[in-house]
Amino acid sequence: MKNRKTNFIKLGILLFGISLFLFNCEKEDEAFISQTKFKYKIEKVTFTFYQNNTTLLKKVDEFNVTKRAIDIQNKTDNSDKKYTINTKEAIYIENNEGTHHTYTFEISNNDPLELQNIVLSLQDDGNYKAFLTTYQITKQERIDLYNGVSVDLSERTSIKEININQVEYANKVGGGCYELEKVGEEWCNHTDHTVEAHILQGGYCNHPTSIYAWVEEPCPGETGSGSPSVPLNGSDGTLYNSGGSSSTNGGTITTSPIALECDNCSNSLSLISYLNLTEQSQIDWVNNTGNSLTVNNLSNFGDANQWDENTTTISLQILNALSNTTNPSLSFEENITIKNKATEIFDIIASNNFSNIDQFSLADQKTIAQNSLFIGFLPSVNSIIGQYWPKSTEEWAVIGELFTQFLPELALGFIPGSDILEVIKGVDNGDTIAVAFGLAGLIADAFGGTILKGLTKAVKIGKKIFTSFKLTYKFVAVIGKALKTGLKVSLDGTTVILKRNLNEIARITNNVMNFKYSGFGGNIITNPNKTTTLIGKWDGQLENIWDTGLAKQGNNSGGLNVLGNVSRNVQEQWIQNRNWINQAIARGDVIRVTANPVYVSNFIFNNVDNVSFSNWDEVFDYMNTFNASSTKFDNLGFFGKEIHTLINNGYNFNPITNLFEL
């Protein structure tokens, strides 16, 4: 039976196979022995069995301090990894010739879903090499192993070599591909599973012992097999070579999983672990014996759903409600509503016997989803209370546009922004409960038959949307327009990044917009307390800025002010242009140029005098030689006329800041 392929580093010897004898360990101290039909003897031994093996004990001691581990499969260096070996019991496996043996110890691990063993394998030189085996396991399977029940872990196991001293050489070793194959099975001959029966009847048990081997095969794109002769420094400084071998004896590392009593397998401790509880009030509630039935039920519900992300989210919401854990940022009414919705979820789960949620009726799933989304959305909606609460339909529409943009990430449904707007725009000022529940209902409807699969991600998206709205609120007048032109919003901490076709257009941090501009003067950085008015050439410059939707015409405190495309005759266009620049002067706007004011072609439309300039001072002097009623003024382009108007109002150009300043 072939399972998965895994890449491993070829270590000093060829790891032709790792035979996993899935043998069960009894929790009492007495040893038992099983002689298989193959080549190995298996014993469960106590400390007294190996207490005089000084080489082994020295190796064991090395693991009970901080060490460095090399992950053979992923070639990952896990620095400062601490392995604590439980030396109370071990699995001892020896070949029938007595020339090779291994000891397998359990190591402490707080994750009840991951069983880890250290395997110490005797080498030809009398020393031991160490390997870490990891089994992905359920809580019940771990308990079964402890109680002597056979568990097949062959498809959920991996191996690492623990290289204690010469770690720096480990990543230099070549790699190979191995495939796990089942090679046989041994049935025991009695049905009594007690320790006494094991001793009296020769140490046999009533279940099959499956034997597996890691078999080397060519990697994809390669031919042949075998290990390259690559040196590897051993712990004593000796150079080892990766020699080839087709034997399953000298190159075999044998092991059988050992699981001692699981401290974290109790429902209370596993619930604390899975929900990552840190608040002492929550931990105390879980450990309160009066809540044992509820804790057991929540734990069973999590186990039935394999503690996936959505199950964890729902369970934490329920526990917060039942333990009276409140959100200090929410009002009393909001916290009470959350508790009621979480309690309703718990009642539905209880009515379904805390089973797999996929088996619930669609109506129950929808109620759970809507309530859970409501609980997840409410803090985000609450975060915009006050100065950020939308004050117009247009501002509500921005939230609708953000939802429209982010929801396709779920690949579960689509809600038009207009539908969201209809739900949220009519609510009373500050009615967070109505907004959160309305949004939750819309999204739950959009999910359809996949209602619970995107639950946790939807809550995260909701938080992202309201955070984006709050961080861009100063620019809300243009953000909605920009989103409609195709710009996309992403969050990087507290920075909002706006992109088009994956190219960054602008970013907003602390109410300051940094507009990416490759033309004269580079990026345009707004003043958070003033309108930033842009002057320059329209074609290919101001036109492109305007088309992003991130600028508006006129007063725009904290944002960009651009005179849009005016479709009138030249005289009428200048009248409108003049009024626009005079308004900017009157407001005290920051006036930034986007084209070089020294280049004649940028500001003189009809250069009849064939003038040219080498610096700004020459331009300044030239502009002061005529007034607005002269022919020279008429020969200026709109940018030139704006410059002339600014100079006549006391402004001068600063070539360092690229601003016209008083």
C-alpha positions as CSV (number, residue, x, y, z in Angstrom):
1,M,0.0,0.0,0.0
2,K,1.7,3.2,-1.1
3,N,1.1,6.4,0.7
4,R,2.9,9.7,0.4
5,K,6.3,10.7,-0.9
6,T,8.6,12.8,1.3
7,N,11.9,14.4,0.7
8,F,14.6,13.7,3.3
9,I,18.2,14.7,3.7
10,K,20.4,11.7,3.2
11,L,22.3,11.5,6.5
12,G,25.6,9.7,7.3
13,I,24.0,6.3,6.5
14,L,21.3,5.5,4.0
15,L,17.9,5.6,5.6
16,F,16.6,2.7,3.5
17,G,13.6,2.3,5.7
18,I,12.0,3.3,8.9
19,S,9.8,0.4,10.1
20,L,6.9,1.6,12.1
21,F,5.8,-1.3,14.3
22,L,2.4,0.1,15.5
23,F,2.5,-1.7,18.7
24,N,0.6,-0.7,21.8
25,C,2.1,0.2,25.1
26,E,0.6,-0.6,28.5
27,K,0.5,2.1,31.1
28,E,1.9,-0.2,33.9
29,D,5.6,-0.5,34.5
30,E,5.8,-4.3,33.7
31,A,7.7,-5.1,30.5
32,F,6.2,-7.2,27.8
33,I,7.8,-8.9,24.8
34,S,6.4,-9.7,21.3
35,Q,8.3,-11.9,18.8
36,T,7.1,-11.1,15.3
37,K,7.2,-13.3,12.2
38,F,9.8,-10.9,10.9
39,K,13.3,-9.9,12.2
40,Y,12.6,-8.0,15.4
41,K,11.8,-8.3,19.0
42,I,9.7,-5.6,20.7
43,E,9.7,-4.9,24.4
44,K,8.2,-2.2,26.6
45,V,10.9,-1.5,29.2
46,T,11.3,0.7,32.3
47,F,14.3,2.7,33.4
48,T,15.8,-0.3,35.3
49,F,16.3,-2.1,31.9
50,Y,18.7,0.5,30.5
51,Q,20.0,2.3,33.6
52,N,23.5,0.8,33.2
53,N,23.8,1.8,29.5
54,T,25.9,4.9,30.0
55,T,26.2,5.8,26.3
56,L,22.4,5.8,26.0
57,L,21.9,7.8,29.2
58,K,24.4,10.4,28.1
59,K,22.5,10.8,24.9
60,V,19.2,11.1,26.8
61,D,20.7,13.8,29.1
62,E,21.6,15.8,26.0
63,F,18.0,16.1,25.0
64,N,16.7,17.4,28.3
65,V,18.4,20.7,27.7
66,T,18.0,23.2,24.9
67,K,19.3,21.9,21.5
68,R,19.1,22.7,17.8
69,A,17.1,20.4,15.5
70,I,17.4,20.0,11.7
71,D,14.1,19.1,10.0
72,I,15.0,16.5,7.4
73,Q,11.8,16.9,5.5
74,N,11.7,20.7,5.3
75,K,15.4,21.4,5.9
76,T,14.3,23.8,8.6
77,D,16.6,24.8,11.4
78,N,14.5,25.1,14.5
79,S,16.8,27.0,16.9
80,D,16.7,26.6,20.6
81,K,14.2,23.7,20.5
82,K,13.8,22.0,23.8
83,Y,13.0,18.3,24.0
84,T,12.2,16.7,27.4
85,I,12.3,12.9,27.3
86,N,10.0,10.9,29.6
87,T,12.4,8.2,30.8
88,K,9.7,6.3,32.8
89,E,9.1,3.9,29.9
90,A,10.5,3.2,26.5
91,I,10.0,0.8,23.5
92,Y,13.0,-1.4,22.9
93,I,13.3,-3.0,19.4
94,E,16.2,-5.4,18.6
95,N,16.8,-7.5,15.5
96,N,17.0,-11.2,16.0
97,E,20.7,-11.3,15.4
98,G,21.2,-8.8,18.3
99,T,23.4,-6.5,16.2
100,H,21.1,-3.5,16.1
101,H,18.5,-2.0,18.4
102,T,16.6,1.2,19.1
103,Y,15.0,2.9,22.1
104,T,11.9,5.0,21.6
105,F,10.9,7.6,24.2
106,E,7.9,9.9,24.4
107,I,8.8,13.6,24.7
108,S,6.7,16.3,26.3
109,N,4.4,18.1,23.9
110,N,1.5,20.4,24.9
111,D,-0.4,19.7,21.7
112,P,-2.7,16.7,22.2
113,L,-3.1,16.3,18.4
114,E,0.6,15.7,17.9
115,L,2.5,12.8,19.4
116,Q,6.3,13.1,19.3
117,N,8.9,10.4,20.1
118,I,12.7,10.4,20.2
119,V,14.2,7.3,18.6
120,L,17.8,6.5,19.6
121,S,19.4,4.1,17.1
122,L,22.6,2.2,17.8
123,Q,25.3,2.8,15.2
124,D,28.2,0.5,14.2
125,D,30.7,2.6,16.3
126,G,28.7,2.0,19.5
127,N,27.2,5.5,19.6
128,Y,23.5,6.4,19.1
129,K,22.0,8.6,16.5
130,A,18.8,10.4,17.4
131,F,15.6,10.9,15.4
132,L,12.4,12.8,16.1
133,T,9.2,11.0,14.9
134,T,6.0,13.0,14.8
135,Y,2.5,11.5,14.5
136,Q,-0.6,13.5,13.7
137,I,-3.2,12.0,16.1
138,T,-6.6,12.7,17.5
139,K,-7.1,13.1,21.2
140,Q,-9.1,9.8,21.3
141,E,-6.3,8.0,19.4
142,R,-3.8,9.2,21.9
143,I,-5.9,7.9,24.7
144,D,-6.4,4.6,22.8
145,L,-2.6,4.1,22.4
146,Y,-2.1,4.8,26.1
147,N,-4.8,2.1,26.9
148,G,-3.3,-0.5,24.5
149,V,-5.7,-0.1,21.5
150,S,-4.2,-0.4,18.1
151,V,-4.0,2.8,16.0
152,D,-2.9,3.0,12.4
153,L,-0.7,6.2,12.1
154,S,1.2,5.2,9.0
155,E,-0.3,8.0,6.8
156,R,0.3,10.7,9.5
157,T,3.9,10.4,10.4
158,S,7.2,12.2,9.6
159,I,10.8,12.0,10.8
160,K,13.6,14.4,11.6
161,E,17.2,13.7,12.6
162,I,18.3,15.6,15.7
163,N,21.9,16.7,15.0
164,I,23.1,18.0,18.3
165,N,26.6,19.5,17.7
166,Q,27.6,20.0,14.1
167,V,24.3,21.6,13.0
168,E,25.9,23.8,10.5
169,Y,26.8,20.8,8.3
170,A,23.4,19.3,8.1
171,N,21.9,21.7,5.4
172,K,24.8,20.8,3.1
173,V,23.8,17.2,2.8
174,G,22.0,15.9,-0.3
175,G,18.4,15.0,-0.4
176,G,16.4,12.0,-1.5
177,C,12.8,10.8,-1.9
178,Y,11.1,8.1,0.1
179,E,7.8,6.4,0.0
180,L,6.0,4.6,2.8
181,E,5.0,1.0,2.0
182,K,3.3,-1.6,4.1
183,V,5.3,-4.8,4.2
184,G,3.4,-7.0,6.6
185,E,1.1,-7.6,9.5
186,E,1.3,-9.8,12.7
187,W,-1.7,-11.0,14.6
188,C,-1.4,-11.9,18.3
189,N,-3.0,-15.0,19.7
190,H,-5.3,-14.1,22.7
191,T,-8.2,-11.8,23.6
192,D,-7.3,-10.9,27.2
193,H,-5.8,-7.4,27.2
194,T,-4.7,-7.1,30.8
195,V,-1.1,-6.7,31.9
196,E,-1.3,-10.0,33.8
197,A,-2.4,-11.8,30.6
198,H,0.4,-10.2,28.7
199,I,2.9,-11.7,31.1
200,L,1.3,-15.1,31.5
201,Q,0.7,-15.6,27.8
202,G,4.0,-14.6,26.6
203,G,3.4,-10.9,26.0
204,Y,1.0,-11.2,23.1
205,C,-1.9,-8.9,22.4
206,N,-5.2,-9.3,20.5
207,H,-4.6,-7.0,17.6
208,P,-2.5,-7.0,14.5
209,T,0.9,-5.2,14.5
210,S,1.4,-3.5,11.1
211,I,4.9,-3.1,9.8
212,Y,5.8,-0.3,7.4
213,A,9.1,0.8,5.8
214,W,10.4,4.0,4.3
215,V,11.7,2.9,0.8
216,E,13.9,5.1,-1.2
217,E,12.8,5.8,-4.8
218,P,14.0,8.2,-7.5
219,C,12.9,11.8,-7.1
220,P,10.7,13.3,-9.8
221,G,12.9,14.0,-12.8
222,E,15.7,11.7,-11.6
223,T,16.6,8.2,-12.4
224,G,18.2,5.5,-10.3
225,S,18.6,5.5,-6.5
226,G,21.1,5.4,-3.8
227,S,22.9,8.0,-1.7
228,P,25.6,10.4,-2.9
229,S,28.9,10.1,-1.1
230,V,28.6,13.4,0.8
231,P,30.6,13.9,4.1
232,L,28.7,14.8,7.3
233,N,30.4,15.6,10.5
234,G,29.3,13.4,13.4
235,S,29.0,14.6,16.9
236,D,32.6,13.4,17.6
237,G,34.0,15.3,14.6
238,T,34.3,12.1,12.5
239,L,33.4,12.4,8.8
240,Y,30.7,10.0,7.7
241,N,29.9,9.1,4.1
242,S,26.4,8.4,2.7
243,G,27.1,4.8,1.7
244,G,24.6,2.8,-0.4
245,S,22.8,-0.2,1.0
246,S,19.9,-2.3,-0.1
247,S,19.6,-4.1,3.2
248,T,16.8,-3.4,5.7
249,N,19.1,-4.3,8.6
250,G,22.0,-2.0,9.1
251,G,20.3,1.0,7.5
252,T,17.0,0.4,9.2
253,I,15.7,2.6,12.0
254,T,12.9,0.8,13.8
255,T,10.3,2.4,16.0
256,S,6.9,1.9,17.5
257,P,4.8,4.9,18.8
258,I,4.7,5.3,22.6
259,A,2.1,7.4,24.3
260,L,2.2,7.8,28.1
261,E,-0.6,9.5,30.0
262,C,-1.8,12.6,28.2
263,D,-2.0,15.6,30.5
264,N,-3.7,17.7,27.9
265,C,-6.3,15.1,26.8
266,S,-8.9,16.2,29.5
267,N,-11.7,18.2,28.0
268,S,-11.0,21.3,30.1
269,L,-7.3,21.4,29.2
270,S,-7.8,20.7,25.5
271,L,-10.5,23.4,25.4
272,I,-8.1,25.9,26.9
273,S,-5.4,24.8,24.4
274,Y,-7.6,24.8,21.2
275,L,-9.2,28.2,22.0
276,N,-5.9,29.6,23.1
277,L,-7.5,31.1,26.3
278,T,-5.3,33.5,28.1
279,E,-7.8,35.5,30.3
280,Q,-7.8,34.0,33.8
281,S,-11.6,34.5,34.1
282,Q,-12.1,32.3,31.1
283,I,-9.6,29.6,32.3
284,D,-11.3,29.6,35.7
285,W,-14.7,29.2,34.2
286,V,-13.5,26.2,32.1
287,N,-11.8,24.6,35.2
288,N,-14.9,25.1,37.4
289,T,-16.4,21.7,38.0
290,G,-19.9,23.2,37.9
291,N,-19.3,23.8,34.2
292,S,-18.0,20.4,33.4
293,L,-21.0,19.3,31.3
294,T,-20.9,22.4,29.1
295,V,-17.1,22.1,28.8
296,N,-17.4,18.4,27.8
297,N,-20.1,19.3,25.2
298,L,-18.0,22.1,23.7
299,S,-15.0,19.8,23.6
300,N,-17.0,17.1,21.9
301,F,-18.3,19.6,19.4
302,G,-14.8,20.7,18.6
303,D,-13.6,17.1,18.2
304,A,-16.6,16.2,16.0
305,N,-15.6,19.1,13.7
306,Q,-11.8,18.5,13.9
307,W,-11.3,21.9,15.5
308,D,-11.3,23.7,12.2
309,E,-11.0,27.5,12.1
310,N,-14.7,28.1,12.0
311,T,-15.5,25.7,14.8
312,T,-12.8,27.4,16.9
313,T,-14.4,30.8,16.2
314,I,-17.9,29.6,17.1
315,S,-16.8,27.8,20.2
316,L,-14.9,30.9,21.5
317,Q,-17.9,33.1,20.9
318,I,-20.0,30.6,22.9
319,L,-17.5,30.4,25.7
320,N,-17.2,34.2,25.9
321,A,-21.0,34.4,26.3
322,L,-21.3,31.6,28.9
323,S,-18.4,32.9,31.0
324,N,-19.8,36.4,30.9
325,T,-16.6,37.7,29.1
326,T,-17.5,41.1,27.8
327,N,-15.9,43.5,25.3
328,P,-15.0,46.7,27.2
329,S,-15.3,48.7,24.0
330,L,-18.9,47.8,23.5
331,S,-22.0,49.1,25.3
332,F,-24.0,47.1,27.9
333,E,-26.7,46.6,25.3
334,E,-24.3,45.4,22.6
335,N,-22.7,42.9,25.0
336,I,-26.1,41.6,26.1
337,T,-27.1,41.2,22.4
338,I,-23.9,39.3,21.7
339,K,-24.5,37.0,24.7
340,N,-28.0,36.2,23.5
341,K,-26.9,35.4,20.0
342,A,-24.1,33.2,21.2
343,T,-26.5,31.4,23.6
344,E,-28.8,30.8,20.6
345,I,-25.9,29.2,18.7
346,F,-25.1,26.9,21.7
347,D,-28.8,25.8,21.9
348,I,-28.8,24.9,18.3
349,I,-25.6,22.9,18.6
350,A,-27.0,21.2,21.7
351,S,-30.2,20.3,19.9
352,N,-27.9,18.6,17.3
353,N,-26.1,16.6,20.0
354,F,-22.8,18.6,19.5
355,S,-22.2,16.6,16.3
356,N,-20.6,17.6,13.0
357,I,-22.0,20.9,12.0
358,D,-22.2,19.8,8.3
359,Q,-25.0,17.4,9.3
360,F,-27.2,20.3,10.8
361,S,-30.2,21.5,8.8
362,L,-29.5,24.4,6.4
363,A,-31.8,26.6,8.5
364,D,-29.7,25.8,11.7
365,Q,-26.5,26.4,9.8
366,K,-27.8,29.8,8.5
367,T,-28.8,30.9,12.0
368,I,-25.4,29.9,13.4
369,A,-23.7,31.7,10.5
370,Q,-25.7,34.9,10.8
371,N,-25.3,35.1,14.6
372,S,-21.6,34.3,14.4
373,L,-21.1,36.9,11.7
374,F,-23.1,39.4,13.8
375,I,-20.8,38.8,16.8
376,G,-17.8,39.2,14.6
377,F,-19.0,42.3,12.9
378,L,-20.3,44.3,15.8
379,P,-16.9,45.4,17.3
380,S,-15.9,46.5,13.8
381,V,-19.1,48.5,13.3
382,N,-18.7,49.9,16.8
383,S,-15.2,51.2,15.9
384,I,-16.6,53.9,13.6
385,I,-19.0,55.3,16.2
386,G,-18.5,59.1,16.6
387,Q,-16.5,61.0,14.1
388,Y,-16.2,58.2,11.6
389,W,-19.9,57.3,11.5
390,P,-21.2,57.9,7.9
391,K,-23.1,61.2,7.6
392,S,-24.6,60.8,4.2
393,T,-25.7,58.2,1.7
394,E,-22.5,58.9,-0.3
395,E,-20.4,57.9,2.7
396,W,-22.5,54.7,3.4
397,A,-22.0,53.9,-0.3
398,V,-18.2,53.8,0.3
399,I,-18.7,51.0,2.8
400,G,-20.9,49.3,0.3
401,E,-18.2,49.6,-2.4
402,L,-15.6,48.2,0.1
403,F,-17.8,45.2,0.8
404,T,-18.3,44.7,-3.0
405,Q,-14.6,44.7,-3.5
406,F,-13.6,42.4,-0.6
407,L,-16.4,39.8,-0.7
408,P,-15.2,38.0,-3.9
409,E,-12.1,36.9,-1.8
410,L,-14.5,34.4,-0.2
411,A,-15.5,32.9,-3.5
412,L,-18.8,32.1,-1.9
413,G,-21.2,34.7,-3.1
414,F,-21.6,38.3,-4.3
415,I,-23.6,41.1,-2.9
416,P,-24.1,44.2,-5.0
417,G,-23.1,47.4,-3.1
418,S,-26.6,48.8,-3.7
419,D,-28.1,45.9,-1.6
420,I,-25.7,46.7,1.3
421,L,-26.5,50.3,1.0
422,E,-30.2,49.7,1.3
423,V,-29.6,47.7,4.5
424,I,-27.3,50.1,6.3
425,K,-28.1,53.6,5.0
426,G,-31.5,53.9,6.7
427,V,-30.5,53.0,10.2
428,D,-30.5,55.5,13.0
429,N,-27.3,57.3,13.8
430,G,-25.1,55.0,15.8
431,D,-27.3,51.9,15.6
432,T,-24.5,49.5,15.5
433,I,-26.6,46.5,16.2
434,A,-28.9,47.1,13.3
435,V,-26.0,47.6,10.9
436,A,-24.1,44.5,12.1
437,F,-27.1,42.3,12.0
438,G,-28.2,43.6,8.6
439,L,-24.8,42.9,7.1
440,A,-24.6,39.5,8.7
441,G,-27.9,38.5,7.2
442,L,-27.0,39.7,3.7
443,I,-23.7,37.8,3.7
444,A,-25.3,34.6,5.2
445,D,-27.8,34.7,2.4
446,A,-25.0,35.1,-0.2
447,F,-23.1,32.1,1.0
448,G,-26.0,29.7,0.2
449,G,-25.1,26.1,0.6
450,T,-21.5,26.9,1.6
451,I,-22.8,29.0,4.5
452,L,-20.2,28.1,7.1
453,K,-17.1,27.5,5.1
454,G,-16.1,31.2,4.8
455,L,-17.4,32.3,8.3
456,T,-14.1,33.2,9.9
457,K,-12.7,34.8,6.8
458,A,-15.9,36.9,6.4
459,V,-15.4,38.2,9.9
460,K,-11.8,39.2,9.1
461,I,-13.0,40.9,5.9
462,G,-15.6,42.8,7.9
463,K,-12.9,44.1,10.2
464,K,-10.7,45.0,7.2
465,I,-13.5,46.9,5.6
466,F,-14.4,49.0,8.6
467,T,-10.7,49.6,9.5
468,S,-10.1,50.7,5.9
469,F,-13.1,53.1,6.1
470,K,-11.9,54.6,9.3
471,L,-8.3,55.0,8.1
472,T,-9.5,56.7,4.8
473,Y,-12.3,58.7,6.3
474,K,-10.6,62.0,5.6
475,F,-10.6,61.0,1.9
476,V,-14.1,59.5,1.9
477,A,-15.2,62.0,-0.7
478,V,-12.8,60.6,-3.3
479,I,-12.3,57.0,-2.1
480,G,-15.8,55.9,-3.3
481,K,-15.1,57.4,-6.7
482,A,-11.7,55.8,-6.9
483,L,-13.1,52.4,-6.1
484,K,-15.6,52.8,-8.9
485,T,-12.7,53.5,-11.3
486,G,-11.2,50.2,-10.5
487,L,-8.8,50.9,-7.6
488,K,-8.4,48.2,-5.0
489,V,-7.8,48.6,-1.3
490,S,-5.4,46.5,0.8
491,L,-4.3,46.9,4.4
492,D,-0.7,46.9,5.6
493,G,-1.1,47.4,9.4
494,T,-2.5,50.9,9.7
495,T,-1.6,51.9,6.1
496,V,-4.2,51.7,3.4
497,I,-2.7,50.9,-0.1
498,L,-4.7,51.7,-3.2
499,K,-3.7,49.7,-6.3
500,R,-4.7,49.3,-9.9
501,N,-3.7,46.1,-11.7
502,L,-1.4,45.3,-8.8
503,N,0.5,48.6,-9.3
504,E,0.4,51.0,-6.3
505,I,-1.3,54.3,-7.0
506,A,-1.3,55.8,-3.5
507,R,-1.1,54.9,0.2
508,I,-2.7,56.6,3.2
509,T,-1.0,56.7,6.6
510,N,-2.0,58.9,9.5
511,N,-4.4,60.9,7.3
512,V,-1.6,61.7,4.8
513,M,-1.8,60.5,1.2
514,N,1.4,59.6,-0.6
515,F,0.4,59.7,-4.3
516,K,2.8,57.7,-6.5
517,Y,3.9,60.2,-9.2
518,S,6.8,59.5,-11.6
519,G,6.7,63.0,-13.2
520,F,8.3,66.2,-12.2
521,G,8.9,66.4,-8.4
522,G,8.1,62.8,-7.7
523,N,5.5,61.5,-5.3
524,I,2.9,64.0,-4.1
525,I,2.4,64.1,-0.3
526,T,-0.7,65.8,0.9
527,N,-1.0,68.2,3.9
528,P,-3.5,66.7,6.4
529,N,-4.8,70.1,7.3
530,K,-4.9,71.8,3.9
531,T,-6.0,71.2,0.4
532,T,-3.1,70.4,-1.9
533,T,-3.8,72.1,-5.3
534,L,-1.9,70.7,-8.3
535,I,-0.9,72.8,-11.3
536,G,0.9,71.7,-14.5
537,K,0.2,70.2,-17.9
538,W,-3.1,68.4,-18.4
539,D,-2.3,65.8,-21.1
540,G,-0.6,62.7,-19.6
541,Q,0.0,64.4,-16.2
542,L,-2.9,66.0,-14.4
543,E,-5.2,64.0,-16.6
544,N,-3.8,60.7,-15.2
545,I,-4.0,61.9,-11.6
546,W,-7.6,63.0,-12.2
547,D,-8.5,59.6,-13.7
548,T,-7.5,57.7,-10.6
549,G,-10.5,59.2,-8.8
550,L,-8.3,60.3,-5.9
551,A,-8.6,64.0,-6.6
552,K,-11.6,66.3,-6.6
553,Q,-12.1,69.8,-8.0
554,G,-12.2,72.5,-5.3
555,N,-11.8,72.5,-1.6
556,N,-10.5,69.1,-0.4
557,S,-8.9,69.5,3.0
558,G,-6.2,66.8,3.4
559,G,-6.6,65.8,-0.2
560,L,-5.8,66.7,-3.8
561,N,-7.5,69.5,-5.8
562,V,-7.3,69.2,-9.6
563,L,-9.1,71.3,-12.2
564,G,-11.0,68.7,-14.2
565,N,-11.3,68.7,-18.0
566,V,-13.2,71.8,-19.0
567,S,-14.9,71.5,-22.4
568,R,-15.4,75.1,-23.4
569,N,-13.7,77.7,-25.6
570,V,-10.2,78.9,-24.6
571,Q,-11.5,82.2,-23.1
572,E,-14.2,80.5,-21.0
573,Q,-11.7,77.8,-19.9
574,W,-9.3,80.5,-18.6
575,I,-12.1,82.3,-16.8
576,Q,-13.0,79.1,-14.9
577,N,-9.3,78.3,-14.5
578,R,-8.6,81.7,-13.0
579,N,-11.5,81.4,-10.6
580,W,-10.3,78.0,-9.5
581,I,-6.7,79.2,-8.8
582,N,-7.9,82.3,-7.1
583,Q,-10.0,80.2,-4.7
584,A,-6.9,78.1,-4.0
585,I,-5.0,81.3,-3.2
586,A,-7.8,82.5,-1.0
587,R,-7.9,79.3,1.0
588,G,-4.1,79.2,1.5
589,D,-3.8,75.9,-0.3
590,V,-0.5,74.1,-0.7
591,I,0.2,74.6,-4.4
592,R,2.4,71.9,-5.9
593,V,3.6,71.8,-9.5
594,T,3.6,68.6,-11.6
595,A,5.6,69.9,-14.6
596,N,8.9,71.8,-14.7
597,P,8.2,75.5,-14.6
598,V,11.5,76.3,-16.3
599,Y,10.8,74.4,-19.6
600,V,9.3,76.9,-22.1
601,S,7.2,74.2,-23.8
602,N,5.4,73.5,-20.5
603,F,4.0,77.0,-20.0
604,I,4.2,79.1,-23.2
605,F,1.7,78.1,-25.8
606,N,2.9,80.4,-28.6
607,N,6.6,81.2,-28.3
608,V,6.7,84.0,-30.9
609,D,9.6,85.6,-29.2
610,N,11.6,82.3,-29.2
611,V,12.5,82.8,-25.5
612,S,14.2,80.1,-23.4
613,F,15.3,79.9,-19.7
614,S,18.0,78.2,-17.8
615,N,16.7,78.6,-14.3
616,W,13.6,79.7,-12.3
617,D,14.9,83.2,-11.6
618,E,14.9,83.9,-15.4
619,V,11.3,82.7,-15.6
620,F,10.3,84.9,-12.6
621,D,11.9,88.0,-14.2
622,Y,10.2,87.3,-17.5
623,M,6.8,87.0,-16.0
624,N,7.2,90.4,-14.3
625,T,7.7,92.1,-17.7
626,F,4.0,92.0,-18.6
627,N,0.5,92.1,-17.2
628,A,-2.6,90.0,-17.8
629,S,-3.9,92.2,-20.5
630,S,-0.7,91.9,-22.7
631,T,-0.2,89.8,-25.8
632,K,2.6,87.9,-24.0
633,F,0.0,86.8,-21.4
634,D,-2.3,85.6,-24.2
635,N,0.6,83.5,-25.6
636,L,0.9,81.6,-22.3
637,G,-0.7,78.2,-21.8
638,F,-3.0,77.6,-18.9
639,F,-0.1,76.5,-16.7
640,G,1.8,79.6,-17.6
641,K,-1.2,81.8,-16.8
642,E,-1.5,80.1,-13.4
643,I,2.2,80.8,-12.7
644,H,1.7,84.4,-13.8
645,T,-1.3,84.8,-11.5
646,L,0.6,83.3,-8.5
647,I,3.6,85.6,-9.0
648,N,1.2,88.6,-9.1
649,N,-0.2,87.4,-5.8
650,G,3.2,87.3,-4.1
651,Y,4.1,83.7,-4.6
652,N,7.5,82.4,-5.7
653,F,8.6,78.9,-6.7
654,N,10.7,76.8,-4.3
655,P,12.7,74.4,-6.4
656,I,13.5,72.3,-3.3
657,T,9.9,71.6,-2.3
658,N,8.4,72.0,-5.8
659,L,5.8,74.3,-4.2
660,F,4.7,77.9,-4.9
661,E,5.1,79.6,-1.6
662,L,4.4,83.1,-0.2
